Structures are given as C-alpha cells and as structure tokens.
Amino acid sequence: VASSGDLANWMVPGKMIKGMGGAMDLVAGVKRVVVVMEHNEKTGAPKFKRECSLPLTGKGVVDLLITELGVFEIDRKGGGARLIELAKDVTLAELRSKTEAQFAVAAHLTA
C-alpha cells in the first residue's frame, strides 16, 4: 500500500511475480476499501510505502490501512496518510522506523 492509496496485491513467492492476488475485482467500483495486512515483510522490509514497487491492483483505492502496529487513514484525493491509532506497546519512533511511507500523526497521539 502506498500513502496515496495505491494498492499492489501480487503473489511474489520466491520473488517471482505470479500475478494479481485476486483483489482487482474487490477494489473496482466500491465506495470504501479497508486493507488489513502485516506491517512488514518477513525480511523486515516495509509494506507501507511511498510508492508501490509492483504493478498496481488499484490506483488511489485504499481508504483505511490496518496493521498490527497502527491504523492509518488515507486521503485518496489529497494523497496523504494520517496515523489515527497506535497499537499498544508500540512507540511512534518504532512505527516510523518500520514504515517507508510518509504520514501525519493525529493530534490525540502527540499530546
């Protein structure tokens, strides 16, 4: 997922791109898309990125991203992400270190 709301849902076993993971028809023509995923790959590489590195399943389709580290609202029109919830026992510094995408932080999390 990119901070712009772009989604690339591909199967990449052994880094060989096999094809779309079946989400294209799930994101086409719907009003709201919520993505629930692990925050990082098994290698530790971030899955929430500045730009998707694989071909897009949907451009600007994601409204909400939920991971085990936090919850992000995506402004599909403005192209920005905002952290609205931080998981228990996760610090903002830890989250930033595990995230490639730029994101704003909701005021209630910085108080």
Disulfide bonds with the S-S distance in Angstrom:
none
